[in-house]
């Protein structure tokens, strides 16, 4: 009997240690993402017209329509031209149909694009040039602008990554649910994520240059933790390839202990970055503090838009995701976009 009790105690301690290791890995993964994304470098701007509930820093880019900004953008273009390999890459992306929206004679490297990289790097031209080059090399490899919905639909059927609409500030809402990963094809997963983030940029309108990333964490575990290679490229995409596009990141139902760790460490993050990271745990019923926060942050339809507390159509599908309805809209939007692209290619 003593031996049985002893073995049970050892087993309990082993399970406890495994759970703490799991928690640490879980926390480390997201902390590394937050630390490396680099969305803490935005300058404060005045609240835009009609935006009352969140500062404009979370919706719009710092204005590029100043004399100082134009000088810096011109300097960055000159710096790119001064380096042969960089200029060859820039020429590769120079077609007007590659700009977002299509039609800019500078192609991919629009004034807005270059300004984002300058802001992301403290307006240091030489540092920004290196990051622009990294972005172009990645785009040449992944070519997110050429991927069509029909090529990656099999990756989308579970709703693991989906842009389900725009929030009250017209920001695209990118919903991530890694617990619904449905393939083992890492390259295909990264292609799908690249396409999704590219599509998010196309959804931005009326001067909006930020997106909301809503991350479901209730079913996140060691069993579905992304491999390090996926984490590394995800960070690279957000930090380098789509720099300065994050308005808010919502960590939804991430667990009470994880939230305590995270809230404690938020004291070490600068205030601008901390203001963009929202952790939601516990009660989200109507008129609860969490519900009021999310209504201000995203809108009255935040649950429908993100899938929070919504029913699952199937066991392995992200909450609130209806692939048939969602994908029909995706294909229609893509067809309209590529008609625009074709028109600019003819011109």
C-alpha positions, 0 to 999 in steps of 0.5 A, a space after each residue: 500500500 505504501 508503495 502504491 501511495 508513493 508511486 501515485 505521489 511521484 505520478 502526481 508530481 510528474 504530471 504537475 511538472 509536465 503541466 508547468 513545462 507546458 505552461 512555460 512553453 505556451 507563455 514563451 511562444 507568445 511572449 517571443 512573438 510579442 517581443 519580436 513583432 516590433 509593433 512598439 515603434 509607432 509615433 503617437 498621432 492625433 485621433 482621426 475623425 470619427 474614431 473616438 474609442 481607440 487612439 488613431 495609432 491603432 487604426 491609421 499610420 503616422 502621417 506621411 504627408 509632411 515635408 520631413 516624411 517626403 524627404 525620408 521616403 526619397 532618401 530611402 528610394 535613393 538608398 535602394 537604387 544605390 545598391 544593385 541587388 536591392 534595385 534589381 529586386 525593386 524592379 522585379 516588383 515595379 509593375 503598378 498592378 503589384 501595389 495595394 491598391 493597384 495602380 501606383 507607378 512605384 509598384 510594391 514600393 509605394 510611398 505608404 509602404 516605404 513610410 511603414 518601414 521607416 516608422 518601424 525602424 525609427 526613421 533610420 534610412 539605412 536600417 529601413 533599407 535592409 528590412 525592405 530588402 528582406 521583405 522583397 526577398 521573402 515576397 520573391 520566395 512566397 509570392 503572396 500576390 500571385 496565390 489564388 484562393 483555389 490553390 489553398 482552399 484545403 488549408 482554410 476549411 477548418 477556419 484556422 486562419 480567416 479574415 471574417 470581416 471589418 471591425 467598427 473602425 474598418 480594420 480587417 479582423 484576422 482570426 487565428 485558431 492554431 488548435 484547428 490545424 489540419 495539415 502537416 505541410 509546413 510550407 503550405 501552412 506558411 503559404 496560406 498565412 502569407 496569402 491571408 495577411 496579403 488579403 488583409 492588406 487588400 481589405 483595408 480602405 479609407 486610409 486604414 492601415 492597421 488590422 486586428 489579430 484575434 487569437 483563440 487560445 482556449 484549446 491551445 496545448 502542447 499537442 498543437 503548439 506550432 513548430 519552431 520553424 512556423 513560429 520563426 516565419 510567422 514572426 518574420 512575416 509580421 515583423 518584416 514583411 507586413 511591418 507596422 500593420 498591427 492595431 490590436 492583438 487579442 489573446 482570447 481565453 488564454 488561461 488565468 495563470 497565463 494571464 497573470 504571468 502576461 499582465 505582470 510582464 506587461 509592466 516591462 513593455 513600453 506603454 504604446 505596445 502594451 496598449 495594443 495587447 489585450 488578454 481576455 479571460 473569464 466572463 464575456 456575457 452581455 454587458 460584462 466588463 470583457 464584453 464592454 471592452 470588446 464592443 469598444 475595441 471591435 464592435 457590437 458584433 465582436 462575437 460573431 466577427 471573431 467566433 467567440 462563444 459561437 457554436 462549432 459546425 463540426 468538432 474540428 472547426 473553429 467556433 463560428 466558422 462556416 467555410 461554405 459561406 466564408 469561402 464564397 465571399 472570399 472568391 467573389 472578392 478575389 475575382 473583383 480584385 484580380 479584375 482590377 489587376 488585369 485592367 492595370 496590366 493592360 494599361 
